[in-house]
Amino acid sequence: RYLKEFRTEQCSLFVQHKCAQHRPFTCFHWHFLNQRRRRPLRRRDGTFNYSPDVYCSKYDEASGVCPDGDECPYLHRTTGDTERKYHLRYYKTGTCIHETDARGHCSKNGPHCAFAHGPLDLRPPVCDIRELQAQEALQDGQLCGTDGVPDLQPGVLASQAMIEKILGEDPRWQDSNFVLGSYKTEQCPKPPRLCRQGYACPHYHNSRDRRRDPRRFQYRSTPCPSVKHGDEWGEPARCDSGDSCQYCHSRAEQQFHPEIYKSTKCNDMRQTGYC
């Protein structure tokens, strides 16, 4: 139901000024146009009606309008990034790091969490045929042209975005020490909003995403009281001590702190034997 209907239709109660889920906004349907999400489809030729990774450069986030309309082949950055989170490629394909409450809802993301809560909630990703072909070609060594440069001619059906995503899997990121010292410590070199790795990008895109290298900066795994209030992480700029602060300034800093990172066994491994 979520893949087909979540935020694809306007809330009829909101139009009548009767929706009780407007503040905070937890309604299943959209209230304003920039909350509207297009239904993702995998066409008969195996391609998606819009990319799960490449954002549209024409989409207006304030008005929710794209000059190409629903036919736009790129991802629209809707409120809450719902087109990406609830895309066939990503919805419920990863396990949520947050617990569920007494009602069975995610304690962080509420009843509409796009991540799986337990092995029975997981679903396999649906991939664009070009991504599958790119993976096969990469494994067979067919994506490289002269001098090891990827061949992006029409003869290779994989899209450039998918190739970048696959080639971005640098083996160095398999080394825990490299991850601790490098993950989210450098700003993404891609122009704003044009990074095609999305959430998978190992570089930071904004101040809340940034992480200090714990080998250079001495800080504990405890959240900074000036930055985190309750369950919410705020702007690191709230802390007057800046980078010299001895506490964590972001969720990434806490999760990838030497005291916490890889310190407990993965829930999926415990429950199912694989991640």
N, C-alpha and C positions, 0 to 999 in steps of 0.2 A: 504493500500500500504506500509506503513512504517513497519508494522509487517513482511510482506513478503519480501520486497525488500531493505529496508534501509541498506546500507553498506554491502550487500551480494554479490555484483558483483564489479569487478574492473572497474574503470573509463577508458573508451576507449580513451578519449581525453588526459588524463594524460599520457598514454603510448606514445602518439604522442607529448607530451610536449606542449599541447594546452589548458589544463584546466585552466580557469580563476578563479576557486574557490579553488585553492591550498593554497594560502596565503592571508588572513587567510583561514584555511581549513573549508569550508562550503559545500563541494560537497556531493551530495546524495550517491555517490558511494565511495568505498575505493580506496586509492592511494597506501598505503603500507600494507603489510600483517598483521601488528599488529593493523590495523584499520578494518580488515575484521570481519564481524559478521555472525554467523550461524543463519539460519532461525529457530525460535522456533516452535516446533510442539507438539501437544497433541495427543499421539498415541491412537489406538483403545482400549487399556487396561486402558486408563485414565491417563497414566503417561506422563511426558514431556520427550523429547529427551535429554534435559540437564537441570540440576537444575537451578532454578532462584535465589538460595541463597548460595549454596556451591561452593566456588571457587576451580578451579583445581590447584593442587600444582606442576604440571609438566609443565604448560604453560609458555613459555618464552615471557615476555611482550615486550622485545626488538625486537625479530625476528618474533613474532606472530605465533610461531610453538609449537604444542603440539604433543608428540610422539603418542598419541592415535587418532590424527586427528579429523575429524568431528564426529566420533563415541564416543568421550569423553563425559561421562554423567555429567560432571561438568561444571561450569561457567568459561569462559575464560575472564580474565581481559583485554579486548581490550582497545585501546585508547578511552578515554571518557566513559569507562564502558558501551558501547552500548549494549552488550549482556544482561546486567541486566536491563538497562533502557527501552530497547525496547523488553522486554520479554512479553509473553502473560500474565504473572502474574502481571506485574507492569505498562506497557505502558498506559499512560493517565488515570490511576486509581486515581490519586491525583491531586489536583488543584495547579497550579503554583503560587508562591507568587509574581511574577513579572508582570508588566503591558505589554500590547501590544503596538506596535508603530503604526504609521499612515498606514503602510502596512499590519497590522494585525499580525506581527511577534512578538515573545517574545523579550522584550527589553534586556533581559540577555542572553537567550539561542538561539536567532535567529529563523530562519524558521523551524528548526528541533526540537523544544522543545518537550521533552518526557512527559511533564505535560499538564494537561488540562487548557484551557483558557475559562472558562465559563461552565455552566451546559451542554450545547449541545455538548461539546467537551469531556466530561467524558465518560468512558466506564467501564463496570463491569469487575473485574479481572477474568481470567480463572485460575482455581486452579487444581493442581495435585490431583488425586483421593486420594493419601495418605494423603495429607493435610486435605481434607474433612473428611476422615475416622478418622484422628487423632483428629479433632475438635469434631466429634460426640462421639468418645471414651472418650475424656477428659470430655465432658459434662455428660456422663453417668458414669464417675468414673471408666472406664475400663483400663486406661493406667497405673495404679499403681500396682506394684507387691507387694512383701513383704516389710514391713517397709516404705511404701509410695514411694519406688523407682520406677521410670517409667520402665515398661516392654518393653524392646527393642528386644524381641525375634522375629523371622520371623513370628510368628503367628499374631503379630501386624503389619499391613501393613504400618503404618506411618513411614516415614524415620526419623532418629535421628535428622536431621536438622530441619524438620518441628516441631517435638516435642519440641526441644529447643526453637524454635521461639515462640511457643504457651505458653510454661511454663514460658517464659521470660516476659510475660505480668504481671509484679508485680503490684498489686493493689495500691502500694504506689505512682506509677507514675500518678495516677488519682488525687492526692492531689497537688494543685498548689504550695503550700509552699514547698513541698518536691521537686517538679520540679525545682523551682527557686534556691534552695540550692544545688541540686545534679546533675542536668542534664549536662552532658559533663564535669564535674569537676574532675572526676577520670579517669585514663587511663584504657582502656579495658584490662581485665586480660587474654584474649585469645592471643595466639601467633600471630604475625603479619600476616595478610592476611588470617587468619583462623577463624575470627569471622563470625558466621553464621547468625547474625542478620542484617548485612549490614548497610544500612542507618538507620534502626530502632534502632540501638544500642544506649543506653543511656549514653555510655562512649565515651571518645574521642580516636581517632586512630592516630592523628598527631597534630602538634602544631597549625595548622589552624583550627582544629576541637575543640580544647580545649577551655574551658570556666572557668573563675575565679568565685568562689562563691561570689556573691555581698554582702553577709553578712560578709565576712572576708575581702574583698577588696573593697575599696570605689572608684567606677569609674562611670562616666556618661554614658548615652546611646548614646553619640556622638562618631563617629568613630575617632580613633587616626590618625592624619594627616601623621604620619610616616609610618603607616601600610596600610591605604586605600587611593588609588589614583584613582579618578574618581569613576567608578563602581566596581573596582577590589580590593579585599582584598589581601594583600600580607602577607609575613611572619611576625608574631608578633616579631620575633627577630630583626626586623628593628628598633624597638623602644628601645632607650637607657635606658628608665626608667623601662623596664621590667614589672613585676607584680605590681609595685607600680604606674604605669601610671594611670592617672585619666580618661582615655578614653577607649573605646571599642577596642579590638584587633582582633575580629573575628565577622563573621556574627552571630554566635550562641550567642556571648555575647550581641550583640545588640538586636536580636530577643527575647532573654530570659532575658532581663533586666527588673527589677521591674517596670520601667516607661513605658515599652512597652508591655510586655507579658500580654495577655488577656485584653488589654486596649480598644480594638475595637471589634465589633461584626464580626464574621466570614462571609466572602462574600457569602459562600455557604448557610449559615443559612438565610442571608438576601434575597438571590435570590430564594432558593428552599425550605427553611424551615428545611433542614437537612444537616448534614455534612458528 
